[in-house]
């Protein structure tokens, strides 16, 4: 009994020490707390309380609670002061003593849940499905012209839309937003500022070929044929119509074609394929093809105008050139140019020996001024990696140390990461400032890329003030600096309302290192929970399903873990509709057994005949 009482006294001392630390931190950060938006006053205090607890080692306290069998936990981040004072009341009661009479200077778990729900709804809108976690969907370019596609996104479970200013233009952005609002005026629109993203430059043109791809479900079964616009060169497809491929052909035979005509050809692989004419419009015709095909300017088209097999032989007039791909293998050399030189694969002699290394340019040449020998460098979300071996005034040489056995594919406009290189930049780019005017007028939320410190946030808040805008802000945490400075970043951002955090796991994993990433993404979730700031689980969620139509086991698990966040984001891809539907189902089923991190323990259904 005496031993038990000693343990309780030790626990009480630790709890009192933690509570004192909380009040000291609250006083220390009083100025920052007083500057936040009124809706965030309690949230900012709780964040500071959490920082106070994490400034001391509490692992011993949790161990002691477990030792004496107390069913209490320090895991909750939502109501720090309430939880600590409740622990203290319990310990005093077990000691047979009266606890100090405290004023109620805290909010409860129920209060915290109500607050985070309100913050989330103001940021992402009301979740339409029977689930708590919102689904954010990155809009493809096709969403500007295809109202049916946008409607399908909404019907499958999209709660809010994401438009990336790094791609397309204001005309397309505007049309995407209008198409969404036509169907759901309440759907929240979030827009990413491109930020200081270092990317690969242009690569030379490759072969002129079109890949005709019918639409398939997640099992690879064709569910809709590819729609092909065939017209004289320069005749664009009618605005707002779905188009999967465009082929320029002779106008004379188009005039003879009617609905029911067909085109028979052998594609670039020698596969026999058919295109059925589905209708005429303006100077062109619509065709449908149920099988995959590769069409080049050498493809011969055998055109049948009616059922009597009256046909003519015609050729393809022109196709848009595909961009060349640079294949890189482990041990290869790559030249990264500062000047905007058109990239190209390596050149080999007749014996297969490399006479000129593959080369590609960098969209931010100044970033290469800060690299050192042996610095790591990654391309395309870490799919290709290397180290810097030579530094020259106009370029650097890289030895590839990481790539697929069959070769890593490097294309233009792919991200470049220099995790060990300090790049001098702060705030918004000139493009960001221009795009922000459009975002402030047309969107509900601005997604702020590559936030590294509170000064970056200040620059955004100042620009929004100039525009007299009060739109929401989502902070994209993508670097080690952004992670380490997250508390100060949040306290500055909370001067605005509402605020969210996107865990941009693609760049974040590369910038922080694969071995650190699992812990870092978890820490970000905990800090957001303490601040009652809605986190977004982003990057490569159901990526294989979105791009190839078949999910992997790992990404199903990853998507299920995403329900702990307030929102999960999907990127674009050919099978995006299926991915939205799948994510909606995964989140709904996961929420039956988990409420964020809390296990719900419903009745277990199993075969008890054993």
Beta strands, then each sheet from edge to edge (+ up, - down):
strand 1: 134-138
strand 2: 160-164
strand 3: 188-192
strand 4: 205-212
strand 5: 215-216
strand 6: 222-224
strand 7: 226-231
strand 8: 245-248
strand 9: 262-266
strand 10: 272-281
strand 11: 284-289
strand 12: 293-296
strand 13: 300-304
strand 14: 311-315
strand 15: 321-323
strand 16: 326-328
strand 17: 333-337
strand 18: 347-348
strand 19: 354-356
strand 20: 358-361
strand 21: 376-379
strand 22: 384-391
strand 23: 395-402
strand 24: 408-410
strand 25: 416-417
strand 26: 445-448
strand 27: 472-477
strand 28: 499-504
strand 29: 534-538
strand 30: 567-570
strand 31: 594-595
strand 32: 598-599
sheet 1: 1+ 2+ 3+ 26+ 27+ 28+ 29+ 30+ 1+
sheet 2: 12+ 4- 15+
sheet 3: 5+ 6-
sheet 4: 8+ 7+ 11- 10+ 9- 13+ 14-
sheet 5: 16+ 24-
sheet 6: 20+ 17+ 23- 22+ 21- 25+
sheet 7: 18+ 19-
sheet 8: 31+ 32-
end
